[in-house]
Amino acid sequence: MEYNYIKSLHLIFVITWFAGLFYIVRLFVYQIEAFHKPSPEKEILGKQLKIMAKRLWYIITWPSMILAIIFAVWLLAIRTFYMSDAWMQVKLALVIVLIIYHIKCHLIFKDLQNDVVKYSSNFMRLFNEGATILLFAIVFLVILKNAVNWIYGTLGIIVFALLLMLGYKFYKRIREKDKT
């Protein structure tokens, strides 16, 4: 019974962690676009977006990641036999990639809080899909476990990523048409 409560809490914090990751990168897009606007719009939008990003990052996203990891470790301590399963090892590798993605978001967050813009808003729109791809990969892996044929699973994620990129390019064309 304890396992199910811990698993539920883990899942809740994974969901809020992903929500934070999805939204913070959208805020990055808006911050970058605001940075290139004329005064006073630049300062007004920039100040508000910084506040929004700071609250999201420190009140939701970081705590959610930490709690998701704590509950994950607790689950693995209860069911150590999962560590020998190939699907769990792949999942943990994907979680490490997700943590690296989170840390990269933190570095971008710090730069934008200091008005240092290193990336374009278009790059950020593409970067936002990184969390989406990881979410799909991890969820399918956890649900299907050993039933997944690794070749088809890998090809599926690659096709999914390509479809996201094509969707992005299509959306970019629509945005550019609307500007003219």
BANU-693482 format. One record per residue (C-alpha): residue in three letters; x, y, z. Coordinates in steps of 0.2 Angstrom, whole numbers, plus 5000, padded with zeros to 4 digits. Layout:
% BANU-693482
alaXYZ;...
***
This chain:
% BANU-693482
met500050005000;glu501450125004;tyr502250094987;asn500650154978;tyr500650314988;ile502450354984;lys502150304966;ser500750424965;leu501750564973;his503150534961;leu501950544946;ile501150704952;phe502850784954;val503450714937;ile501950804929;thr502250964938;trp504050954933;phe503650934915;ala502351074916;gly503651184922;leu504951134909;phe503651164895;tyr503151334901;ile504851404906;val505451384888;arg503851464882;leu504251614894;phe506051614886;val505351634869;tyr504251784875;gln505751854885;ile506851844869;glu505551924859;ala505252064872;phe507052094872;his507052154854;lys505552264856;pro505752454857;ser505652554874;pro504652564884;glu503752394879;lys505452304881;glu505652354899;ile503852334904;leu503652154896;gly505452114901;lys505152154919;gln503452054920;leu504151904911;lys505651894922;ile504551894938;met503451754930;ala504951654925;lys505751664942;arg504151614951;leu503851464940;trp505651414940;tyr505951424959;ile504251384966;ile503651254954;thr504951174943;trp506451154954;pro505451094969;ser504550974957;met506150904950;ile506850874967;leu505350794974;ala505050684959;ile506850624961;ile506650594980;phe505050484977;ala505950394963;val507450344974;trp506150294987;leu505250184975;leu506850104969;ala507350074987;ile505749974989;arg505849884973;thr507749864970;phe507449724958;tyr506849844945;met508649904943;ser509149744934;asp507749774921;ala508349844904;trp506849954903;met507250034920;gln509050064915;val508550154899;lys507250254908;leu508650314921;ala509750354906;leu508350464899;val508050544916;ile509850594916;val509650674899;leu508050764906;ile509050824921;ile510350894909;tyr508950974899;his508351054916;ile510151114920;lys510251194902;cys508651274905;his509251344922;leu510851414913;ile509651504900;phe508551564914;lys510051644923;asp510651724907;leu508851794903;gln508651864921;asn510251964917;asp509752024900;val510951904891;val510151844876;lys511151704867;tyr509751614857;ser508451664845;ser506551634849;asn506551514835;phe507951414843;met506951414859;arg505351354850;leu506351204844;phe507251174861;asn505551164869;glu505251004859;gly506650914869;ala505550894884;thr504150834873;ile505250704865;leu505850644882;leu504150634889;phe503550524875;ala505050414877;ile504950394895;val503050364896;phe503050234882;leu504550144890;val503750144907;ile502050084901;leu502649954888;lys504249904898;asn504949744890;ala503549734877;val504449874867;asn505449814853;trp506949934855;ile507249954836;tyr505450004833;gly505450114849;thr506950204844;leu506350224826;gly504650284833;ile505450424843;ile506550474829;val504950484817;phe504050584831;ala505450704833;leu505550734814;leu503650764814;leu503850894828;met505150974818;leu504050974802;gly502651044812;tyr503851184819;lys504351234801;phe502551234795;tyr502051344810;lys503551464807;arg502951484789;ile501151524795;arg501851654808;glu502951734794;lys501451744783;asp500451834796;lys501851964799;thr501752014780;
***
